[in-house]
Amino acid sequence: MKPVVVYDREGCHLCEDLLEDLYRLAAEHGFRVIERDVDRDPAWRERFGHRVPVVEVDDEVVCEFFLDPATLLARLGTPD
């Protein structure tokens, strides 16, 4: 299954909430989560700025700020 990439930032409460929900969903459906702190890479920081968290699959944005489980699972081809 394709990995799910999350662009986040330390100290971001929206990021923490989204990641908690995402890891729970990953445990249920068997996908891998890759976290990328936007402040660790200038290109990520420029691309996303304060627009975090952002969830991507295959370099395509699936959702921003809040997890959309139905859209993510559909993108992964996983039944909800």
Phi and psi in radians as a Rosetta constraint file:
Dihedral C 1 N 2 CA 2 C 2 CIRCULARHARMONIC -1.161 0.35
Dihedral N 2 CA 2 C 2 N 3 CIRCULARHARMONIC 2.499 0.35
Dihedral C 2 N 3 CA 3 C 3 CIRCULARHARMONIC -1.300 0.35
Dihedral N 3 CA 3 C 3 N 4 CIRCULARHARMONIC 2.697 0.35
Dihedral C 3 N 4 CA 4 C 4 CIRCULARHARMONIC -1.870 0.35
Dihedral N 4 CA 4 C 4 N 5 CIRCULARHARMONIC 2.160 0.35
Dihedral C 4 N 5 CA 5 C 5 CIRCULARHARMONIC -1.787 0.35
Dihedral N 5 CA 5 C 5 N 6 CIRCULARHARMONIC 2.311 0.35
Dihedral C 5 N 6 CA 6 C 6 CIRCULARHARMONIC -2.091 0.35
Dihedral N 6 CA 6 C 6 N 7 CIRCULARHARMONIC 2.114 0.35
Dihedral C 6 N 7 CA 7 C 7 CIRCULARHARMONIC -1.593 0.35
Dihedral N 7 CA 7 C 7 N 8 CIRCULARHARMONIC 2.113 0.35
Dihedral C 7 N 8 CA 8 C 8 CIRCULARHARMONIC -2.431 0.35
Dihedral N 8 CA 8 C 8 N 9 CIRCULARHARMONIC -2.992 0.35
Dihedral C 8 N 9 CA 9 C 9 CIRCULARHARMONIC -2.652 0.35
Dihedral N 9 CA 9 C 9 N 10 CIRCULARHARMONIC 2.516 0.35
Dihedral C 9 N 10 CA 10 C 10 CIRCULARHARMONIC -1.110 0.35
Dihedral N 10 CA 10 C 10 N 11 CIRCULARHARMONIC 2.407 0.35
Dihedral C 10 N 11 CA 11 C 11 CIRCULARHARMONIC 1.452 0.35
Dihedral N 11 CA 11 C 11 N 12 CIRCULARHARMONIC 0.108 0.35
Dihedral C 11 N 12 CA 12 C 12 CIRCULARHARMONIC -1.634 0.35
Dihedral N 12 CA 12 C 12 N 13 CIRCULARHARMONIC 1.961 0.35
Dihedral C 12 N 13 CA 13 C 13 CIRCULARHARMONIC -1.183 0.35
Dihedral N 13 CA 13 C 13 N 14 CIRCULARHARMONIC -0.575 0.35
Dihedral C 13 N 14 CA 14 C 14 CIRCULARHARMONIC -1.120 0.35
Dihedral N 14 CA 14 C 14 N 15 CIRCULARHARMONIC -0.663 0.35
Dihedral C 14 N 15 CA 15 C 15 CIRCULARHARMONIC -1.119 0.35
Dihedral N 15 CA 15 C 15 N 16 CIRCULARHARMONIC -0.806 0.35
Dihedral C 15 N 16 CA 16 C 16 CIRCULARHARMONIC -1.058 0.35
Dihedral N 16 CA 16 C 16 N 17 CIRCULARHARMONIC -0.784 0.35
Dihedral C 16 N 17 CA 17 C 17 CIRCULARHARMONIC -1.107 0.35
Dihedral N 17 CA 17 C 17 N 18 CIRCULARHARMONIC -0.807 0.35
Dihedral C 17 N 18 CA 18 C 18 CIRCULARHARMONIC -1.094 0.35
Dihedral N 18 CA 18 C 18 N 19 CIRCULARHARMONIC -0.779 0.35
Dihedral C 18 N 19 CA 19 C 19 CIRCULARHARMONIC -1.101 0.35
Dihedral N 19 CA 19 C 19 N 20 CIRCULARHARMONIC -0.690 0.35
Dihedral C 19 N 20 CA 20 C 20 CIRCULARHARMONIC -1.037 0.35
Dihedral N 20 CA 20 C 20 N 21 CIRCULARHARMONIC -0.834 0.35
Dihedral C 20 N 21 CA 21 C 21 CIRCULARHARMONIC -1.151 0.35
Dihedral N 21 CA 21 C 21 N 22 CIRCULARHARMONIC -0.687 0.35
Dihedral C 21 N 22 CA 22 C 22 CIRCULARHARMONIC -1.162 0.35
Dihedral N 22 CA 22 C 22 N 23 CIRCULARHARMONIC -0.756 0.35
Dihedral C 22 N 23 CA 23 C 23 CIRCULARHARMONIC -1.141 0.35
Dihedral N 23 CA 23 C 23 N 24 CIRCULARHARMONIC -0.610 0.35
Dihedral C 23 N 24 CA 24 C 24 CIRCULARHARMONIC -1.127 0.35
Dihedral N 24 CA 24 C 24 N 25 CIRCULARHARMONIC -0.770 0.35
Dihedral C 24 N 25 CA 25 C 25 CIRCULARHARMONIC -1.136 0.35
Dihedral N 25 CA 25 C 25 N 26 CIRCULARHARMONIC -0.686 0.35
Dihedral C 25 N 26 CA 26 C 26 CIRCULARHARMONIC -1.101 0.35
Dihedral N 26 CA 26 C 26 N 27 CIRCULARHARMONIC -0.686 0.35
Dihedral C 26 N 27 CA 27 C 27 CIRCULARHARMONIC -1.126 0.35
Dihedral N 27 CA 27 C 27 N 28 CIRCULARHARMONIC -0.630 0.35
Dihedral C 27 N 28 CA 28 C 28 CIRCULARHARMONIC -1.288 0.35
Dihedral N 28 CA 28 C 28 N 29 CIRCULARHARMONIC -0.607 0.35
Dihedral C 28 N 29 CA 29 C 29 CIRCULARHARMONIC -1.986 0.35
Dihedral N 29 CA 29 C 29 N 30 CIRCULARHARMONIC -0.056 0.35
Dihedral C 29 N 30 CA 30 C 30 CIRCULARHARMONIC 1.336 0.35
Dihedral N 30 CA 30 C 30 N 31 CIRCULARHARMONIC 0.499 0.35
Dihedral C 30 N 31 CA 31 C 31 CIRCULARHARMONIC -1.810 0.35
Dihedral N 31 CA 31 C 31 N 32 CIRCULARHARMONIC 2.809 0.35
Dihedral C 31 N 32 CA 32 C 32 CIRCULARHARMONIC -1.710 0.35
Dihedral N 32 CA 32 C 32 N 33 CIRCULARHARMONIC 2.467 0.35
Dihedral C 32 N 33 CA 33 C 33 CIRCULARHARMONIC -1.920 0.35
Dihedral N 33 CA 33 C 33 N 34 CIRCULARHARMONIC 2.291 0.35
Dihedral C 33 N 34 CA 34 C 34 CIRCULARHARMONIC -2.015 0.35
Dihedral N 34 CA 34 C 34 N 35 CIRCULARHARMONIC 2.112 0.35
Dihedral C 34 N 35 CA 35 C 35 CIRCULARHARMONIC -1.671 0.35
Dihedral N 35 CA 35 C 35 N 36 CIRCULARHARMONIC 2.374 0.35
Dihedral C 35 N 36 CA 36 C 36 CIRCULARHARMONIC -2.278 0.35
Dihedral N 36 CA 36 C 36 N 37 CIRCULARHARMONIC 1.970 0.35
Dihedral C 36 N 37 CA 37 C 37 CIRCULARHARMONIC -1.331 0.35
Dihedral N 37 CA 37 C 37 N 38 CIRCULARHARMONIC 2.022 0.35
Dihedral C 37 N 38 CA 38 C 38 CIRCULARHARMONIC -1.080 0.35
Dihedral N 38 CA 38 C 38 N 39 CIRCULARHARMONIC -0.388 0.35
Dihedral C 38 N 39 CA 39 C 39 CIRCULARHARMONIC -1.421 0.35
Dihedral N 39 CA 39 C 39 N 40 CIRCULARHARMONIC -0.056 0.35
Dihedral C 39 N 40 CA 40 C 40 CIRCULARHARMONIC -1.646 0.35
Dihedral N 40 CA 40 C 40 N 41 CIRCULARHARMONIC -0.136 0.35
Dihedral C 40 N 41 CA 41 C 41 CIRCULARHARMONIC -2.469 0.35
Dihedral N 41 CA 41 C 41 N 42 CIRCULARHARMONIC 2.100 0.35
Dihedral C 41 N 42 CA 42 C 42 CIRCULARHARMONIC -1.002 0.35
Dihedral N 42 CA 42 C 42 N 43 CIRCULARHARMONIC -0.603 0.35
Dihedral C 42 N 43 CA 43 C 43 CIRCULARHARMONIC -1.178 0.35
Dihedral N 43 CA 43 C 43 N 44 CIRCULARHARMONIC -0.716 0.35
Dihedral C 43 N 44 CA 44 C 44 CIRCULARHARMONIC -1.152 0.35
Dihedral N 44 CA 44 C 44 N 45 CIRCULARHARMONIC -0.738 0.35
Dihedral C 44 N 45 CA 45 C 45 CIRCULARHARMONIC -1.084 0.35
Dihedral N 45 CA 45 C 45 N 46 CIRCULARHARMONIC -0.728 0.35
Dihedral C 45 N 46 CA 46 C 46 CIRCULARHARMONIC -1.174 0.35
Dihedral N 46 CA 46 C 46 N 47 CIRCULARHARMONIC -0.728 0.35
Dihedral C 46 N 47 CA 47 C 47 CIRCULARHARMONIC -1.166 0.35
Dihedral N 47 CA 47 C 47 N 48 CIRCULARHARMONIC -0.731 0.35
Dihedral C 47 N 48 CA 48 C 48 CIRCULARHARMONIC -1.856 0.35
Dihedral N 48 CA 48 C 48 N 49 CIRCULARHARMONIC -0.458 0.35
Dihedral C 48 N 49 CA 49 C 49 CIRCULARHARMONIC 0.912 0.35
Dihedral N 49 CA 49 C 49 N 50 CIRCULARHARMONIC -2.110 0.35
Dihedral C 49 N 50 CA 50 C 50 CIRCULARHARMONIC -1.676 0.35
Dihedral N 50 CA 50 C 50 N 51 CIRCULARHARMONIC 0.112 0.35
Dihedral C 50 N 51 CA 51 C 51 CIRCULARHARMONIC -1.490 0.35
Dihedral N 51 CA 51 C 51 N 52 CIRCULARHARMONIC 1.129 0.35
Dihedral C 51 N 52 CA 52 C 52 CIRCULARHARMONIC -2.274 0.35
Dihedral N 52 CA 52 C 52 N 53 CIRCULARHARMONIC 2.681 0.35
Dihedral C 52 N 53 CA 53 C 53 CIRCULARHARMONIC -1.371 0.35
Dihedral N 53 CA 53 C 53 N 54 CIRCULARHARMONIC 2.683 0.35
Dihedral C 53 N 54 CA 54 C 54 CIRCULARHARMONIC -2.229 0.35
Dihedral N 54 CA 54 C 54 N 55 CIRCULARHARMONIC 2.311 0.35
Dihedral C 54 N 55 CA 55 C 55 CIRCULARHARMONIC -1.913 0.35
Dihedral N 55 CA 55 C 55 N 56 CIRCULARHARMONIC 2.259 0.35
Dihedral C 55 N 56 CA 56 C 56 CIRCULARHARMONIC -2.242 0.35
Dihedral N 56 CA 56 C 56 N 57 CIRCULARHARMONIC 2.621 0.35
Dihedral C 56 N 57 CA 57 C 57 CIRCULARHARMONIC -2.308 0.35
Dihedral N 57 CA 57 C 57 N 58 CIRCULARHARMONIC 2.210 0.35
Dihedral C 57 N 58 CA 58 C 58 CIRCULARHARMONIC 0.938 0.35
Dihedral N 58 CA 58 C 58 N 59 CIRCULARHARMONIC 0.749 0.35
Dihedral C 58 N 59 CA 59 C 59 CIRCULARHARMONIC 1.105 0.35
Dihedral N 59 CA 59 C 59 N 60 CIRCULARHARMONIC 0.295 0.35
Dihedral C 59 N 60 CA 60 C 60 CIRCULARHARMONIC -1.963 0.35
Dihedral N 60 CA 60 C 60 N 61 CIRCULARHARMONIC 2.225 0.35
Dihedral C 60 N 61 CA 61 C 61 CIRCULARHARMONIC -1.163 0.35
Dihedral N 61 CA 61 C 61 N 62 CIRCULARHARMONIC 2.228 0.35
Dihedral C 61 N 62 CA 62 C 62 CIRCULARHARMONIC -1.776 0.35
Dihedral N 62 CA 62 C 62 N 63 CIRCULARHARMONIC -0.703 0.35
Dihedral C 62 N 63 CA 63 C 63 CIRCULARHARMONIC -2.782 0.35
Dihedral N 63 CA 63 C 63 N 64 CIRCULARHARMONIC 2.767 0.35
Dihedral C 63 N 64 CA 64 C 64 CIRCULARHARMONIC -2.304 0.35
Dihedral N 64 CA 64 C 64 N 65 CIRCULARHARMONIC 2.534 0.35
Dihedral C 64 N 65 CA 65 C 65 CIRCULARHARMONIC 1.237 0.35
Dihedral N 65 CA 65 C 65 N 66 CIRCULARHARMONIC -0.836 0.35
Dihedral C 65 N 66 CA 66 C 66 CIRCULARHARMONIC -2.296 0.35
Dihedral N 66 CA 66 C 66 N 67 CIRCULARHARMONIC 2.508 0.35
Dihedral C 66 N 67 CA 67 C 67 CIRCULARHARMONIC -1.244 0.35
Dihedral N 67 CA 67 C 67 N 68 CIRCULARHARMONIC 2.328 0.35
Dihedral C 67 N 68 CA 68 C 68 CIRCULARHARMONIC -1.985 0.35
Dihedral N 68 CA 68 C 68 N 69 CIRCULARHARMONIC 1.550 0.35
Dihedral C 68 N 69 CA 69 C 69 CIRCULARHARMONIC -1.002 0.35
Dihedral N 69 CA 69 C 69 N 70 CIRCULARHARMONIC -0.738 0.35
Dihedral C 69 N 70 CA 70 C 70 CIRCULARHARMONIC -1.084 0.35
Dihedral N 70 CA 70 C 70 N 71 CIRCULARHARMONIC -0.786 0.35
Dihedral C 70 N 71 CA 71 C 71 CIRCULARHARMONIC -1.152 0.35
Dihedral N 71 CA 71 C 71 N 72 CIRCULARHARMONIC -0.740 0.35
Dihedral C 71 N 72 CA 72 C 72 CIRCULARHARMONIC -1.102 0.35
Dihedral N 72 CA 72 C 72 N 73 CIRCULARHARMONIC -0.839 0.35
Dihedral C 72 N 73 CA 73 C 73 CIRCULARHARMONIC -1.112 0.35
Dihedral N 73 CA 73 C 73 N 74 CIRCULARHARMONIC -0.637 0.35
Dihedral C 73 N 74 CA 74 C 74 CIRCULARHARMONIC -1.122 0.35
Dihedral N 74 CA 74 C 74 N 75 CIRCULARHARMONIC -0.724 0.35
Dihedral C 74 N 75 CA 75 C 75 CIRCULARHARMONIC -1.136 0.35
Dihedral N 75 CA 75 C 75 N 76 CIRCULARHARMONIC -0.608 0.35
Dihedral C 75 N 76 CA 76 C 76 CIRCULARHARMONIC -1.406 0.35
Dihedral N 76 CA 76 C 76 N 77 CIRCULARHARMONIC -0.194 0.35
Dihedral C 76 N 77 CA 77 C 77 CIRCULARHARMONIC 1.304 0.35
Dihedral N 77 CA 77 C 77 N 78 CIRCULARHARMONIC 0.504 0.35
Dihedral C 77 N 78 CA 78 C 78 CIRCULARHARMONIC -1.901 0.35
Dihedral N 78 CA 78 C 78 N 79 CIRCULARHARMONIC 2.282 0.35
Dihedral C 78 N 79 CA 79 C 79 CIRCULARHARMONIC -1.191 0.35
Dihedral N 79 CA 79 C 79 N 80 CIRCULARHARMONIC 2.481 0.35
